Amino acid sequence: MKKYIIYFACLLAILWGCNSKQKVDDHAGHNHEAHAGHGDSKEGHTHADGEECDHDHGEAGHSHAEGEECDGHDHDHSDKEKAESHADEILFAPEQAKAVGLEVKTVQPSTFHQVIKTSGQILSAQGDEVTVSATSSGIVSFNKPSLNEGVAVKAGEPLVSISSKNIVDGDPATRAKATYDISSREYERANSLIKDKLISEKEYNDIKLNYENAKIAYQAIGQRTTARGVSVSTPIAGYVKTKLVSEGQYVEVGQPLMTITQNRKLQLRADVSERHYRNLGNITSANFKTPYNKNLYSLADLSGRLVSYGKSANSQEYYIPVNFEFNNVGQIISGSYVEVYLLGQARENVISVPVSSLIEEQGLYFVYLQIHEDAYKKQEVTLGANDGGNVEILSGVKRGDKVVSKGAYHVKLASASAAIPHGHEH
């Protein structure tokens, strides 16, 4: 029994010693002078298990999460906020921008027109185009082997010859000459007879009429007759627009052979929907794009003018034509279909950017703003009217913003590249 009492006493001593050591360890390194401001009361000041705190507890009720390290604790988050503010920037060095031809435009309010977007066609102007027709019936042969569309011709230059040889009706030039010779002899005989009153006045007039008609027919054909047949020439200088017959084809009198155009003036015909009829009176000019190049043509730069607009719709197409006339700069093809932007009433103080500034993604439009010399930001915008060269911005861009006007896709590629960092430090 005594043995068990001694064993139990030793066990209590060991447990009491361990508890005292733990309390001493808990207070080791704890500077009570730093807690002078707390007084004797420690209410609300709690420490999580295992926390080491060497900082100043100047505020009651300050609580730290479990495992938090408080040594050198600093509540200044300015560096983190700066990093977050530059997280959406796209780095693009000035050297890169110069290499790809990047251009930036400062946004300023300007004049912008009401726009009606539609389609249209380029036509030859009146008086600027003629159709060469056959003056006799026969087989066609071209005077030039290279007489094709686009070939330049001079006024009065023979283009084709029409031969009637080996045809049942015979050569019209030969028939015209024979008729003229016979009527000429009859007319000379009538002149001698009328003096002696051997023929009546009526008979004399009939003979004279036949002679005059035969003379006109012979001069019309005979003077243009060559060994190849009757020659047909162009009345104006210009270019062969269309060739309507082929070599060796038989043609009748009056049949069109080819079209010659001077190509100096052209017409733009825009087909406008009926719902825009009330705005046609405000139309002053137009821009258009052709399908064979990316240029935007402005009628203001081509000395263009509004000729007329229809007062009723086409019964088959339900469109109202609007016609302009302009000078051809040599790069526009007559007959081609074009995309037309009709310009109406002017509006002042409108924010707009070039169409080349826009980037489309899933139906939304964006531009890139230059916020530093080597940094850009993607900005969503809401679009208004589009005149083909510039587009109205309803929201997203303001006065003074620097917008990428050329090379926006290069900035987009830079933003998607993993090699370009997304942080920025100044």
C-alpha positions as CSV (number, residue, x, y, z in Angstrom):
1,M,0.0,0.0,0.0
2,K,2.8,2.4,0.9
3,K,4.4,1.6,-2.4
4,Y,1.3,2.8,-4.4
5,I,1.1,6.0,-2.4
6,I,4.7,6.9,-3.2
7,Y,4.1,6.1,-6.9
8,F,1.0,8.4,-7.0
9,A,2.9,11.2,-5.3
10,C,5.7,11.0,-7.9
11,L,3.2,11.1,-10.7
12,L,1.5,14.3,-9.3
13,A,4.9,16.0,-9.0
14,I,5.7,15.2,-12.7
15,L,2.4,16.6,-13.9
16,W,2.7,19.8,-11.8
17,G,6.2,20.4,-13.2
18,C,5.1,20.0,-16.8
19,N,2.2,22.5,-16.3
20,S,4.5,25.1,-14.7
21,K,7.0,24.8,-17.6
22,Q,4.2,25.3,-20.2
23,K,3.1,28.5,-18.5
24,V,6.6,29.9,-18.4
25,D,7.0,29.0,-22.1
26,D,3.8,30.7,-23.0
27,H,5.0,34.0,-21.5
28,A,8.6,33.8,-22.9
29,G,9.4,36.6,-25.3
30,H,6.1,38.5,-24.4
31,N,7.0,42.1,-23.7
32,H,4.6,43.4,-21.1
33,E,6.0,46.9,-21.4
34,A,4.5,47.0,-24.9
35,H,1.1,46.5,-23.2
36,A,1.4,49.5,-21.0
37,G,-1.3,51.3,-22.9
38,H,-3.7,48.4,-22.2
39,G,-3.6,48.9,-18.4
40,D,-4.6,45.9,-16.2
41,S,-7.5,45.2,-18.5
42,K,-7.0,42.9,-21.4
43,E,-10.7,42.7,-22.5
44,G,-11.4,41.8,-26.1
45,H,-7.7,41.2,-26.9
46,T,-7.5,37.6,-28.1
47,H,-4.7,35.5,-29.7
48,A,-5.2,32.4,-31.7
49,D,-3.4,29.3,-30.8
50,G,0.3,29.3,-31.7
51,E,0.3,33.1,-32.6
52,E,3.5,35.0,-32.3
53,C,3.0,38.8,-32.0
54,D,5.8,41.3,-31.7
55,H,3.9,44.3,-32.9
56,D,2.3,47.1,-31.0
57,H,-1.3,46.4,-29.7
58,G,-2.5,49.9,-29.7
59,E,-6.2,49.1,-30.2
60,A,-8.4,47.0,-28.0
61,G,-10.4,44.2,-29.5
62,H,-7.8,43.6,-32.3
63,S,-8.1,40.0,-33.3
64,H,-5.8,37.9,-35.5
65,A,-6.8,34.8,-37.4
66,E,-5.3,31.4,-36.5
67,G,-1.7,31.0,-37.8
68,E,-1.3,34.7,-38.8
69,E,2.2,36.0,-38.6
70,C,2.2,39.6,-37.2
71,D,5.9,40.4,-37.3
72,G,6.3,43.6,-39.3
73,H,2.5,43.8,-40.0
74,D,1.8,46.6,-42.5
75,H,-1.8,47.7,-43.6
76,D,-0.5,49.7,-46.7
77,H,-2.0,47.9,-49.8
78,S,-0.9,50.6,-52.3
79,D,1.5,48.3,-54.2
80,K,-1.2,45.7,-54.6
81,E,-3.8,48.2,-55.8
82,K,-1.3,49.6,-58.3
83,A,-0.7,46.1,-59.7
84,E,-4.4,45.5,-60.0
85,S,-5.0,48.8,-61.8
86,H,-2.5,47.8,-64.5
87,A,-3.8,44.3,-64.8
88,D,-5.9,45.1,-67.9
89,E,-3.2,47.0,-69.8
90,I,-1.7,45.6,-73.0
91,L,2.0,46.3,-73.5
92,F,3.0,47.3,-77.0
93,A,6.4,48.9,-77.3
94,P,6.8,52.0,-79.5
95,E,9.2,50.1,-81.6
96,Q,6.6,47.4,-82.3
97,A,4.0,50.1,-83.1
98,K,6.2,51.7,-85.6
99,A,7.1,48.4,-87.2
100,V,3.4,47.4,-87.8
101,G,2.3,51.0,-88.8
102,L,0.2,51.5,-85.7
103,E,-1.6,54.9,-85.7
104,V,-3.4,56.7,-82.9
105,K,-6.0,59.4,-83.2
106,T,-7.2,61.8,-80.5
107,V,-11.0,61.9,-80.4
108,Q,-12.6,65.2,-81.0
109,P,-16.3,66.1,-81.6
110,S,-16.9,66.9,-85.3
111,T,-19.6,67.2,-87.9
112,F,-21.3,63.9,-88.8
113,H,-24.1,63.3,-91.4
114,Q,-27.3,61.4,-91.2
115,V,-26.6,58.1,-93.1
116,I,-28.7,55.8,-95.2
117,K,-26.9,52.6,-96.1
118,T,-28.0,50.9,-99.3
119,S,-26.8,49.3,-102.6
120,G,-26.4,50.8,-106.1
121,Q,-24.8,50.5,-109.5
122,I,-22.2,52.5,-111.5
123,L,-23.6,53.6,-114.9
124,S,-22.2,55.6,-117.8
125,A,-23.2,59.2,-117.9
126,Q,-25.6,60.4,-120.6
127,G,-23.7,61.6,-123.7
128,D,-20.6,59.8,-122.6
129,E,-21.4,56.5,-124.4
130,V,-22.5,55.6,-127.9
131,T,-23.6,52.4,-129.6
132,V,-22.1,51.6,-133.0
133,S,-24.6,49.9,-135.3
134,A,-24.4,48.1,-138.6
135,T,-25.1,50.3,-141.7
136,S,-25.7,47.4,-144.0
137,S,-26.4,43.7,-143.9
138,G,-23.6,41.1,-144.2
139,I,-20.8,39.3,-142.6
140,V,-18.8,41.1,-139.9
141,S,-15.0,41.2,-139.9
142,F,-12.9,43.2,-137.4
143,N,-10.3,45.7,-138.8
144,K,-8.1,45.1,-135.7
145,P,-7.4,41.6,-134.4
146,S,-7.1,42.9,-130.9
147,L,-10.4,44.8,-130.9
148,N,-11.6,43.7,-127.5
149,E,-13.1,45.4,-124.4
150,G,-11.0,48.1,-123.0
151,V,-9.1,49.0,-126.3
152,A,-8.8,52.7,-126.9
153,V,-10.2,54.0,-130.2
154,K,-10.1,57.4,-132.0
155,A,-13.0,59.3,-133.4
156,G,-13.7,58.3,-137.0
157,E,-11.6,55.2,-136.8
158,P,-12.9,52.2,-138.8
159,L,-13.7,49.4,-136.4
160,V,-15.4,46.6,-138.5
161,S,-16.2,45.9,-142.1
162,I,-19.5,44.3,-143.3
163,S,-19.3,42.3,-146.5
164,S,-22.3,41.2,-148.6
165,K,-20.4,39.2,-151.2
166,N,-21.7,35.8,-152.0
167,I,-25.1,36.7,-150.5
168,V,-28.3,36.2,-152.5
169,D,-29.3,39.9,-152.3
170,G,-25.8,40.9,-153.5
171,D,-23.5,43.6,-152.4
172,P,-25.5,46.7,-151.3
173,A,-22.6,49.0,-152.4
174,T,-22.6,47.5,-155.9
175,R,-26.4,47.9,-156.1
176,A,-26.2,51.4,-154.8
177,K,-23.6,52.3,-157.5
178,A,-25.7,50.7,-160.3
179,T,-28.8,52.5,-159.1
180,Y,-27.0,55.8,-158.9
181,D,-25.5,55.5,-162.4
182,I,-28.9,54.7,-164.0
183,S,-30.8,57.4,-162.2
184,S,-28.0,59.9,-163.1
185,R,-28.5,59.2,-166.8
186,E,-32.2,59.4,-166.5
187,Y,-32.0,62.8,-164.8
188,E,-29.7,64.2,-167.6
189,R,-32.1,63.0,-170.2
190,A,-35.1,64.5,-168.4
191,N,-33.3,67.9,-168.2
192,S,-33.1,68.0,-172.0
193,L,-36.6,66.9,-172.5
194,I,-38.2,69.4,-170.0
195,K,-36.8,72.3,-172.0
196,D,-38.8,71.3,-175.0
197,K,-41.8,70.5,-173.0
198,L,-41.6,66.9,-174.1
199,I,-42.3,65.5,-170.6
200,S,-44.6,66.8,-168.0
201,E,-43.5,68.7,-164.9
202,K,-44.7,65.8,-162.7
203,E,-42.7,63.2,-164.6
204,Y,-39.6,65.4,-164.4
205,N,-39.9,65.7,-160.6
206,D,-40.2,62.0,-160.2
207,I,-37.0,61.4,-162.2
208,K,-35.2,64.0,-160.2
209,L,-36.4,62.5,-156.9
210,N,-35.1,59.1,-157.9
211,Y,-31.8,60.6,-158.8
212,E,-31.4,62.4,-155.4
213,N,-32.3,59.3,-153.4
214,A,-29.8,57.1,-155.4
215,K,-27.1,59.7,-154.9
216,I,-27.6,59.8,-151.2
217,A,-27.6,56.0,-150.9
218,Y,-24.5,55.7,-153.0
219,Q,-22.6,58.4,-151.1
220,A,-23.6,56.8,-147.7
221,I,-22.3,53.4,-148.7
222,G,-19.9,54.0,-151.6
223,Q,-17.6,56.4,-149.8
224,R,-17.1,53.8,-147.0
225,T,-16.8,50.8,-149.2
226,T,-13.4,49.0,-149.3
227,A,-12.2,45.6,-150.6
228,R,-13.4,44.0,-147.4
229,G,-16.9,45.5,-147.6
230,V,-18.7,48.5,-145.9
231,S,-16.6,50.1,-143.2
232,V,-18.2,51.1,-139.9
233,S,-16.4,53.6,-137.7
234,T,-16.9,55.2,-134.3
235,P,-18.2,58.7,-133.9
236,I,-16.4,59.5,-130.7
237,A,-13.0,58.7,-129.1
238,G,-13.0,56.5,-126.1
239,Y,-12.8,52.8,-125.1
240,V,-14.6,49.7,-126.3
241,K,-17.0,49.0,-123.4
242,T,-18.8,45.9,-124.9
243,K,-18.4,43.9,-128.0
244,L,-21.8,42.7,-129.1
245,V,-20.9,40.6,-132.2
246,S,-18.2,38.2,-133.1
247,E,-16.0,37.7,-136.1
248,G,-17.9,36.1,-139.1
249,Q,-21.3,36.8,-137.7
250,Y,-24.2,37.9,-140.0
251,V,-25.8,41.1,-139.0
252,E,-28.8,43.1,-140.2
253,V,-29.0,46.9,-140.8
254,G,-29.3,48.7,-137.5
255,Q,-28.1,45.8,-135.4
256,P,-25.7,47.0,-132.5
257,L,-22.1,46.0,-133.0
258,M,-20.3,47.4,-130.0
259,T,-20.5,50.2,-127.3
260,I,-17.9,52.9,-127.1
261,T,-17.6,54.9,-123.9
262,Q,-15.4,58.0,-123.1
263,N,-15.3,56.9,-119.5
264,R,-14.9,60.5,-118.3
265,K,-18.1,60.8,-116.4
266,L,-20.1,58.2,-114.6
267,Q,-23.3,58.0,-112.7
268,L,-24.1,56.4,-109.4
269,R,-27.6,55.1,-109.0
270,A,-28.6,54.2,-105.4
271,D,-31.7,52.1,-104.8
272,V,-33.4,53.3,-101.6
273,S,-36.1,51.5,-99.7
274,E,-39.5,53.2,-99.5
275,R,-39.2,53.7,-95.7
276,H,-36.5,56.3,-96.3
277,Y,-38.5,58.4,-98.8
278,R,-39.2,61.2,-96.4
279,N,-35.4,61.7,-95.9
280,L,-34.5,61.8,-99.6
281,G,-34.9,65.5,-99.6
282,N,-32.0,65.9,-97.2
283,I,-29.6,63.9,-99.3
284,T,-26.6,66.0,-100.4
285,S,-23.8,63.5,-101.3
286,A,-22.7,59.9,-101.0
287,N,-19.8,57.6,-100.3
288,F,-19.5,54.2,-102.0
289,K,-17.3,51.1,-102.0
290,T,-16.6,48.8,-104.9
291,P,-16.3,45.0,-104.7
292,Y,-12.9,44.9,-106.4
293,N,-10.9,47.1,-104.0
294,K,-11.1,48.4,-100.4
295,N,-11.1,52.1,-101.2
296,L,-13.9,54.3,-100.0
297,Y,-14.9,56.8,-102.7
298,S,-16.4,60.1,-101.7
299,L,-18.4,62.0,-104.3
300,A,-17.2,65.2,-102.7
301,D,-13.7,64.3,-103.8
302,L,-14.8,63.3,-107.4
303,S,-16.7,66.6,-108.1
304,G,-19.9,64.7,-107.8
305,R,-23.4,66.2,-107.6
306,L,-26.9,65.0,-107.0
307,V,-28.8,64.8,-110.3
308,S,-32.2,63.6,-109.2
309,Y,-34.2,61.2,-107.1
310,G,-37.4,59.3,-107.9
311,K,-40.8,60.4,-106.8
312,S,-42.2,56.9,-107.0
313,A,-41.0,53.3,-106.4
314,N,-40.3,50.8,-109.1
315,S,-43.4,48.6,-109.4
316,Q,-41.2,45.4,-109.6
317,E,-38.4,46.2,-107.1
318,Y,-40.1,48.6,-104.7
319,Y,-37.0,50.8,-104.6
320,I,-36.6,54.6,-105.2
321,P,-33.6,55.6,-107.4
322,V,-31.3,58.4,-106.3
323,N,-28.9,59.5,-109.1
324,F,-25.5,61.2,-108.9
325,E,-22.9,62.2,-111.5
326,F,-19.2,62.3,-110.9
327,N,-15.8,62.4,-112.6
328,N,-14.2,59.0,-113.3
329,V,-10.7,58.8,-111.7
330,G,-9.9,55.7,-113.9
331,Q,-10.3,53.1,-111.2
332,I,-14.1,52.7,-111.3
333,I,-15.8,50.2,-113.7
334,S,-19.1,51.1,-115.3
335,G,-21.7,48.5,-114.6
336,S,-20.4,47.3,-111.3
337,Y,-22.6,47.0,-108.2
338,V,-21.4,49.0,-105.2
339,E,-22.2,49.6,-101.5
340,V,-23.6,53.1,-101.0
341,Y,-23.7,55.4,-98.0
342,L,-26.1,58.3,-98.7
343,L,-25.2,61.4,-96.6
344,G,-28.1,63.5,-95.4
345,Q,-28.5,66.3,-92.8
346,A,-25.3,67.3,-90.9
347,R,-25.1,67.0,-87.1
348,E,-22.5,68.9,-85.0
349,N,-20.4,67.8,-82.0
350,V,-20.6,64.1,-82.7
351,I,-18.0,61.7,-81.3
352,S,-16.8,59.4,-84.1
353,V,-13.8,57.1,-84.8
354,P,-12.5,55.5,-88.0
355,V,-14.1,52.2,-89.0
356,S,-10.6,50.7,-88.9
357,S,-10.5,51.3,-85.2
358,L,-13.3,48.7,-84.5
359,I,-12.8,45.1,-83.4
360,E,-15.8,42.8,-83.4
361,E,-16.2,39.9,-80.9
362,Q,-19.4,37.9,-80.8
363,G,-21.6,40.8,-81.8
364,L,-19.9,43.3,-79.5
365,Y,-17.6,46.1,-80.7
366,F,-14.4,47.3,-79.1
367,V,-11.6,49.9,-79.6
368,Y,-8.2,50.1,-78.1
369,L,-7.3,53.2,-76.1
370,Q,-3.7,54.4,-75.6
371,I,-3.2,55.1,-71.9
372,H,0.6,55.3,-72.0
373,E,3.2,55.5,-74.7
374,D,3.6,51.7,-74.5
375,A,0.3,50.6,-73.0
376,Y,-3.2,50.2,-74.4
377,K,-6.6,49.2,-73.0
378,K,-9.5,47.4,-74.6
379,Q,-12.8,49.4,-74.4
380,E,-16.3,48.3,-75.4
381,V,-18.3,50.9,-77.4
382,T,-21.8,51.4,-78.6
383,L,-22.1,52.3,-82.3
384,G,-24.4,54.8,-84.1
385,A,-24.4,55.7,-87.8
386,N,-21.7,54.6,-90.2
387,D,-20.7,56.5,-93.3
388,G,-18.2,54.0,-94.6
389,G,-15.2,55.8,-93.3
390,N,-16.1,56.8,-89.8
391,V,-18.6,55.5,-87.3
392,E,-20.5,57.4,-84.6
393,I,-19.8,56.4,-81.0
394,L,-22.7,56.6,-78.6
395,S,-20.9,55.4,-75.5
396,G,-17.5,54.1,-74.4
397,V,-15.3,56.9,-75.8
398,K,-15.0,60.6,-74.8
399,R,-13.3,63.7,-76.0
400,G,-9.5,63.6,-75.7
401,D,-9.2,59.8,-75.7
402,K,-6.5,58.4,-77.9
403,V,-7.9,55.6,-80.0
404,V,-5.9,53.2,-82.2
405,S,-7.1,54.2,-85.7
406,K,-4.8,51.8,-87.7
407,G,-3.4,48.4,-86.7
408,A,-6.0,47.6,-84.0
409,Y,-5.7,43.8,-84.8
410,H,-2.0,43.9,-84.0
411,V,-2.9,45.1,-80.5
412,K,-5.5,42.4,-80.2
413,L,-2.9,39.8,-81.1
414,A,-0.5,41.3,-78.5
415,S,-3.2,41.0,-75.8
416,A,-3.7,37.3,-76.7
417,S,0.0,36.4,-76.8
418,A,1.3,34.6,-73.8
419,A,4.7,36.3,-74.3
420,I,3.3,39.7,-73.4
421,P,3.0,40.4,-69.7
422,H,-0.2,41.7,-68.3
423,G,1.3,43.6,-65.4
424,H,2.8,47.1,-65.8
425,E,5.2,49.1,-63.6
426,H,6.1,52.7,-64.0
